[in-house]
Amino acid sequence: MTWTAPKPGLTHTSRLLVDDDLTVPAVSDALPGFAGMPRVFATAYLVAFVENTCIEAVASLLPEGSKTVGTHVDLSHSAATPVGMEVTAFVELVEAEGRRLRFAVECRDAQDVISSGHHERHVIDASKFDDRMAAKAAAAR
């Protein structure tokens, strides 16, 4: 895999309309402790939205057969967003060292900054990664 990291300053923006499937109670399908919680944009989905925005930011720059995986999340979730409101994620690549990419993140709804922080991703060779995960799964059996 030949990889030339993009220069810091690369930006990307994504938008997402909050619906019932993105609320805290929707997480309860997998984790029942979230049942009965307020119908607002879930932190779990906020993190996934940020990750997806960072994935989109660099996808066209990756060598064939490469992907990025999240390795660190440091985000606030400081304001609730109700169903029906749009959320916008702004990400900026602030550091690229080897295969490590660090993004500054800010998310807003129509009224508030709802999240800020950083997210890191690493560029991987997807085939080698899949092989390592298959070996790990086999060792666990």
MARBA-3410 file (N, C-alpha, C, O; in Angstrom, 1 decimal):
141
0.9,-1.2,0.0,0.0,0.0,0.0,0.9,1.2,0.0,1.7,1.5,0.9 ~ 0.8,2.0,-1.0,1.5,3.3,-1.1,0.5,4.4,-0.6,-0.6,4.5,-1.1 ~ 1.0,5.2,0.3,0.1,6.1,1.0,0.8,7.4,1.1,1.9,7.5,1.7 ~ 0.3,8.5,0.5,0.7,9.8,0.8,-0.4,10.6,1.5,-1.4,10.8,0.9 ~ -0.1,10.9,2.7,-1.2,11.5,3.5,-1.6,12.9,3.0,-0.7,13.6,2.5
-2.8,13.2,3.0,-3.2,14.6,2.6,-2.7,15.6,3.6,-2.3,15.3,4.7 ~ -2.6,16.8,3.1,-2.1,17.9,4.0,-3.2,18.4,4.9,-4.4,18.4,4.6 ~ -2.8,18.8,6.1,-3.8,19.4,7.0,-4.5,20.6,6.4,-3.9,21.3,5.5 ~ -5.7,20.8,6.8,-6.5,21.8,6.1,-7.6,21.3,5.3,-8.6,22.0,5.0 ~ -7.6,20.0,5.0,-8.7,19.4,4.2,-9.9,19.4,5.1,-9.9,19.1,6.3
-11.0,19.9,4.5,-12.3,20.0,5.2,-13.4,19.2,4.5,-13.3,18.9,3.3 ~ -14.4,18.8,5.3,-15.6,18.2,4.8,-16.8,18.5,5.7,-16.6,18.6,6.9 ~ -17.9,18.6,5.1,-19.2,18.8,5.8,-20.2,17.8,5.4,-20.4,17.5,4.2 ~ -21.0,17.3,6.4,-22.1,16.4,6.1,-23.3,16.9,6.9,-23.2,17.5,8.0 ~ -24.5,16.6,6.4,-25.7,16.9,7.1,-26.6,15.7,7.3,-26.5,14.7,6.5
-27.3,15.7,8.4,-28.2,14.5,8.8,-29.4,15.0,9.4,-29.4,15.8,10.3 ~ -30.6,14.5,9.0,-31.9,14.9,9.6,-32.1,13.9,10.7,-32.2,12.7,10.4 ~ -32.3,14.3,11.9,-32.6,13.5,13.0,-34.0,12.9,12.9,-35.0,13.7,12.9 ~ -34.1,11.6,12.8,-35.5,11.0,12.9,-35.5,10.0,14.1,-34.5,9.9,14.8 ~ -36.6,9.3,14.2,-36.7,8.4,15.4,-35.7,7.3,15.4,-35.3,6.9,16.5
-35.2,6.9,14.3,-34.2,5.8,14.2,-32.8,6.3,14.8,-31.9,5.5,15.0 ~ -32.6,7.6,15.0,-31.3,8.1,15.4,-31.4,8.6,16.9,-30.5,9.3,17.3 ~ -32.5,8.3,17.6,-32.7,8.8,18.9,-32.1,7.8,20.0,-31.8,6.7,19.7 ~ -32.0,8.3,21.2,-31.5,7.5,22.3,-32.4,6.2,22.4,-31.8,5.1,22.6 ~ -33.7,6.2,22.5,-34.5,5.0,22.6,-34.2,4.0,21.5,-34.3,2.8,21.7
-33.8,4.4,20.3,-33.5,3.5,19.2,-32.3,2.6,19.5,-32.2,1.5,19.0 ~ -31.4,3.1,20.4,-30.2,2.3,20.8,-30.6,1.1,21.6,-29.9,0.2,21.7 ~ -31.8,1.2,22.2,-32.3,0.2,23.1,-32.5,-1.2,22.5,-32.6,-2.2,23.1 ~ -32.6,-1.2,21.1,-32.7,-2.5,20.5,-31.5,-3.4,20.8,-31.7,-4.6,20.9 ~ -30.4,-2.8,20.9,-29.1,-3.5,21.2,-28.8,-3.5,22.7,-28.2,-4.4,23.3
-29.1,-2.3,23.3,-28.7,-2.1,24.7,-29.9,-1.6,25.5,-30.3,-0.4,25.4 ~ -30.6,-2.4,26.2,-31.9,-2.1,26.8,-31.9,-1.0,27.8,-33.0,-0.4,28.1 ~ -30.8,-0.6,28.4,-30.7,0.5,29.3,-31.2,1.8,28.7,-31.5,2.8,29.5 ~ -31.2,1.9,27.4,-31.6,3.2,26.7,-33.1,3.3,26.5,-33.5,4.3,26.1 ~ -33.8,2.2,26.8,-35.3,2.3,26.6,-35.8,3.3,27.5,-35.4,3.4,28.7
-36.8,4.0,27.1,-37.5,5.0,27.9,-36.7,6.3,28.1,-37.2,7.2,28.8 ~ -35.6,6.5,27.4,-34.8,7.7,27.5,-35.5,8.8,26.5,-36.3,8.4,25.7 ~ -35.1,10.0,26.6,-35.7,11.1,25.8,-35.4,10.8,24.3,-34.4,10.3,23.9 ~ -36.4,11.2,23.5,-36.3,11.1,22.0,-35.5,12.3,21.5,-36.0,13.2,20.8 ~ -34.2,12.2,21.6,-33.3,13.2,21.1,-32.1,12.4,20.4,-31.9,11.2,20.6
-31.4,13.1,19.6,-30.2,12.6,18.8,-29.3,11.9,19.8,-28.8,12.5,20.8 ~ -29.0,10.6,19.6,-28.2,9.8,20.5,-26.7,10.1,20.3,-26.3,10.3,19.2 ~ -26.0,10.1,21.4,-24.6,10.3,21.4,-23.9,9.2,20.5,-23.0,9.4,19.8 ~ -24.4,8.0,20.6,-23.9,6.9,19.8,-24.0,7.2,18.3,-23.0,6.9,17.6 ~ -25.1,7.7,17.9,-25.3,8.1,16.5,-24.5,9.4,16.2,-24.0,9.5,15.0
-24.3,10.2,17.1,-23.5,11.4,16.9,-22.0,11.0,16.6,-21.4,11.5,15.6 ~ -21.5,10.1,17.3,-20.2,9.5,17.1,-20.1,8.9,15.7,-19.2,9.1,15.0 ~ -21.1,8.1,15.4,-21.1,7.4,14.1,-21.2,8.4,13.0,-20.5,8.2,11.9 ~ -22.0,9.5,13.2,-22.1,10.6,12.2,-20.7,11.2,11.9,-20.3,11.5,10.8 ~ -20.0,11.5,13.0,-18.7,12.1,12.9,-17.7,11.2,12.2,-17.0,11.6,11.3
-17.7,9.9,12.6,-16.9,9.0,11.9,-17.2,8.9,10.4,-16.2,8.9,9.6 ~ -18.4,8.9,10.0,-18.8,8.8,8.6,-18.4,10.0,7.9,-17.9,9.9,6.7 ~ -18.5,11.2,8.5,-18.0,12.4,7.9,-16.5,12.4,7.6,-16.1,12.8,6.6 ~ -15.8,11.9,8.6,-14.3,11.8,8.4,-14.0,10.7,7.3,-13.1,11.0,6.5 ~ -14.7,9.6,7.3,-14.5,8.6,6.2,-14.7,9.3,4.9,-13.9,9.1,4.0
-15.8,10.0,4.7,-16.1,10.7,3.5,-15.0,11.7,3.1,-14.7,11.9,1.9 ~ -14.5,12.4,4.1,-13.5,13.4,3.8,-12.2,12.9,3.1,-11.7,13.6,2.2 ~ -11.8,11.6,3.4,-10.6,11.1,2.8,-10.8,10.0,1.8,-9.8,9.5,1.2 ~ -12.0,9.5,1.6,-12.3,8.3,0.9,-11.7,8.3,-0.5,-11.1,7.4,-1.0 ~ -11.8,9.4,-1.2,-11.3,9.5,-2.6,-9.8,9.6,-2.7,-9.2,9.6,-3.8
-9.1,9.8,-1.5,-7.7,10.0,-1.5,-6.9,8.7,-1.2,-5.7,8.7,-1.2 ~ -7.7,7.7,-0.8,-7.1,6.5,-0.3,-6.6,5.6,-1.5,-7.2,5.6,-2.5 ~ -5.5,4.9,-1.3,-5.1,3.9,-2.3,-6.1,2.8,-2.4,-6.9,2.5,-1.5 ~ -6.2,2.2,-3.6,-7.1,1.1,-3.8,-6.8,0.0,-2.8,-5.7,-0.4,-2.5 ~ -7.9,-0.6,-2.2,-7.8,-1.6,-1.2,-7.6,-1.1,0.2,-7.5,-1.9,1.1
-7.6,0.2,0.4,-7.4,0.8,1.7,-8.8,1.3,2.2,-9.7,1.7,1.5 ~ -8.8,1.4,3.5,-10.0,2.0,4.2,-9.4,2.7,5.4,-8.2,2.6,5.7 ~ -10.2,3.4,6.2,-9.8,4.0,7.5,-10.6,3.4,8.6,-11.8,3.1,8.4 ~ -10.0,3.2,9.7,-10.7,2.7,10.9,-10.5,3.8,12.0,-9.5,4.4,12.2 ~ -11.6,3.9,12.8,-11.5,4.8,13.9,-10.7,4.3,15.0,-10.8,3.1,15.4
-9.9,5.1,15.6,-9.0,4.6,16.7,-9.1,5.5,18.0,-8.6,5.1,19.0 ~ -9.7,6.7,17.9,-9.8,7.5,19.1,-10.9,8.5,18.8,-11.0,9.1,17.8 ~ -11.8,8.7,19.8,-12.9,9.7,19.8,-12.8,10.5,21.1,-12.8,9.9,22.2 ~ -12.8,11.8,20.9,-12.8,12.7,22.0,-13.8,13.8,21.7,-13.4,14.9,21.2 ~ -15.1,13.6,22.0,-16.1,14.5,21.6,-17.0,14.9,22.7,-17.3,14.0,23.6
-17.4,16.1,22.8,-18.5,16.5,23.8,-19.8,16.2,23.1,-19.9,16.1,21.9 ~ -20.8,16.2,23.9,-22.2,16.2,23.3,-23.0,17.1,24.3,-23.6,16.7,25.2 ~ -22.9,18.4,24.0,-23.3,19.4,25.0,-24.7,20.0,24.8,-25.1,20.8,25.6 ~ -25.4,19.6,23.8,-26.8,20.1,23.6,-27.6,19.0,22.9,-27.1,18.4,22.0 ~ -28.8,18.9,23.3,-29.7,17.9,22.7,-30.4,18.4,21.4,-30.6,19.6,21.3
-30.6,17.5,20.5,-31.2,17.9,19.2,-32.5,17.0,19.1,-32.4,15.8,19.1 ~ -33.7,17.7,18.9,-34.9,16.9,18.8,-35.1,16.3,17.4,-34.4,16.7,16.4 ~ -36.0,15.4,17.4,-36.4,14.8,16.1,-36.9,15.9,15.2,-37.6,16.8,15.6 ~ -36.5,15.8,13.9,-37.0,16.7,12.9,-36.0,17.8,12.6,-36.1,18.6,11.7 ~ -35.0,18.0,13.4,-34.0,19.0,13.2,-32.7,18.4,12.5,-32.4,17.3,12.7
-32.1,19.2,11.7,-30.9,18.8,11.0,-29.7,19.1,11.8,-29.6,20.1,12.5 ~ -28.7,18.1,11.7,-27.4,18.3,12.3,-26.4,18.4,11.2,-26.4,17.7,10.2 ~ -25.4,19.3,11.4,-24.3,19.4,10.4,-23.0,19.1,11.1,-22.7,19.7,12.2 ~ -22.2,18.3,10.5,-20.8,18.0,11.0,-19.8,18.7,10.1,-19.8,18.6,8.9 ~ -18.9,19.4,10.7,-17.8,20.0,10.1,-16.5,19.4,10.6,-16.3,19.3,11.8
-15.7,18.8,9.7,-14.5,18.2,10.1,-13.3,18.8,9.3,-13.4,19.2,8.1 ~ -12.2,18.9,10.0,-11.0,19.5,9.4,-9.8,18.6,9.7,-9.6,18.3,10.9 ~ -9.1,18.1,8.7,-7.8,17.4,9.0,-6.8,18.3,9.6,-6.4,19.3,8.9 ~ -6.4,18.1,10.8,-5.5,19.0,11.5,-4.1,18.3,11.7,-3.1,19.1,11.9 ~ -4.0,17.0,11.5,-2.7,16.4,11.6,-2.7,15.1,10.8,-3.7,14.3,10.8
-1.7,14.8,10.0,-1.5,13.6,9.3,-0.1,13.1,9.5,0.8,13.7,8.9 ~ 0.0,12.1,10.2,1.4,11.5,10.5,1.4,10.1,10.2,0.7,9.2,10.8 ~ 2.1,9.7,9.1,2.1,8.3,8.6,0.7,8.0,8.2,0.1,8.6,7.4 ~ 0.2,6.9,8.8,-1.2,6.5,8.5,-2.2,7.0,9.4,-3.4,6.7,9.3 ~ -1.8,7.8,10.4,-2.7,8.4,11.4,-3.3,9.7,11.0,-2.5,10.6,10.6
-4.6,9.9,11.0,-5.3,11.1,10.6,-6.0,11.6,11.8,-6.8,10.9,12.4 ~ -5.8,12.9,12.1,-6.5,13.5,13.3,-7.4,14.7,12.8,-6.9,15.6,12.0 ~ -8.6,14.6,13.1,-9.6,15.6,12.7,-10.1,16.5,13.8,-10.4,15.9,14.9 ~ -10.2,17.8,13.6,-11.0,18.6,14.5,-12.4,18.5,14.1,-12.7,18.5,12.9 ~ -13.4,18.5,15.0,-14.8,18.3,14.7,-15.6,19.3,15.4,-15.4,19.7,16.6
-16.6,19.8,14.7,-17.7,20.6,15.3,-19.0,20.2,14.7,-19.1,20.1,13.5 ~ -20.0,19.9,15.5,-21.4,19.6,15.0,-22.3,20.6,15.6,-22.2,21.1,16.7 ~ -23.3,21.0,14.7,-24.3,22.0,15.1,-25.7,21.5,14.7,-25.8,20.8,13.7 ~ -26.7,22.0,15.4,-28.0,21.9,14.9,-28.5,23.3,14.6,-27.6,24.2,14.5 ~ -29.7,23.5,14.3,-30.2,24.9,13.9,-30.0,25.9,15.0,-30.1,27.1,14.7
-29.8,25.5,16.2,-29.7,26.5,17.3,-28.4,26.5,18.1,-28.0,27.5,18.6 ~ -27.7,25.3,18.1,-26.6,25.2,19.1,-25.4,24.5,18.4,-25.6,23.7,17.5 ~ -24.2,24.8,19.0,-23.1,23.8,18.8,-23.4,22.7,19.7,-23.6,22.9,20.9 ~ -23.6,21.5,19.1,-23.9,20.3,20.0,-22.8,19.4,20.3,-22.8,18.6,21.2 ~ -21.7,19.6,19.6,-20.5,18.7,19.8,-19.2,19.4,19.3,-19.3,20.1,18.3
-18.1,19.2,20.0,-16.8,19.6,19.5,-15.8,18.6,20.0,-16.0,18.0,21.0 ~ -14.7,18.6,19.4,-13.6,17.7,19.8,-12.7,17.2,18.7,-12.6,17.9,17.7 ~ -12.2,16.0,18.8,-11.3,15.4,17.8,-11.6,14.0,17.6,-12.2,13.3,18.5 ~ -11.3,13.5,16.4,-11.5,12.1,16.0,-10.2,11.7,15.3,-9.8,12.4,14.4 ~ -9.7,10.5,15.6,-8.5,10.0,14.9,-8.9,8.7,14.1,-9.7,7.9,14.6
-8.3,8.6,12.9,-8.5,7.4,12.1,-7.2,6.9,11.6,-6.2,7.7,11.5 ~ -7.0,5.6,11.3,-5.8,5.1,10.7,-6.1,4.5,9.4,-7.2,3.8,9.2 ~ -5.3,4.7,8.4,-5.4,4.0,7.1,-4.9,2.6,7.2,-3.8,2.3,7.7 ~ -5.7,1.7,6.7,-5.4,0.3,6.7,-5.5,-0.4,5.4,-6.2,0.1,4.5 ~ -4.8,-1.4,5.2,-4.9,-2.3,4.0,-6.1,-3.2,4.4,-6.0,-4.1,5.3
-7.2,-3.1,3.7,-8.4,-3.8,4.1,-8.3,-5.3,4.1,-8.8,-6.0,5.0 ~ -7.6,-5.8,3.1,-7.4,-7.3,3.0,-6.6,-7.8,4.1,-6.9,-8.8,4.7 ~ -5.5,-7.2,4.5,-4.6,-7.6,5.6,-5.4,-7.5,6.9,-5.3,-8.4,7.8 ~ -6.2,-6.4,7.1,-7.0,-6.2,8.3,-8.0,-7.4,8.4,-8.1,-8.0,9.5 ~ -8.7,-7.7,7.3,-9.7,-8.8,7.3,-9.0,-10.1,7.7,-9.6,-10.9,8.5
-7.8,-10.4,7.2,-7.1,-11.6,7.5,-6.7,-11.7,9.0,-6.9,-12.7,9.7 ~ -6.3,-10.5,9.6,-6.0,-10.5,11.0,-7.3,-10.7,11.9,-7.2,-11.4,12.9 ~ -8.4,-10.2,11.4,-9.6,-10.4,12.2,-10.1,-11.8,12.1,-10.7,-12.3,13.1 ~ -9.9,-12.4,11.0,-10.3,-13.9,10.8,-9.4,-14.7,11.7,-9.9,-15.6,12.4 ~ -8.1,-14.4,11.8,-7.2,-15.2,12.7,-7.6,-14.9,14.1,-7.5,-15.9,14.9
-8.0,-13.7,14.5,-8.3,-13.4,15.9,-9.6,-14.2,16.2,-9.7,-14.8,17.3 ~ -10.6,-14.2,15.3,-11.8,-14.9,15.6,-11.6,-16.4,15.7,-12.2,-17.1,16.6 ~ -10.7,-16.9,14.9,-10.4,-18.4,14.9,-9.7,-18.7,16.3,-10.0,-19.8,16.8 ~ -8.8,-17.9,16.7,-8.1,-18.1,18.0,-9.1,-18.1,19.2,-8.8,-18.7,20.2 ~ -10.2,-17.4,19.0,-11.1,-17.2,20.1,-12.1,-18.4,20.2,-12.7,-18.6,21.3
-12.1,-19.2,19.2,-13.1,-20.4,19.2,-12.5,-21.5,20.0,-13.2,-22.6,20.1
END
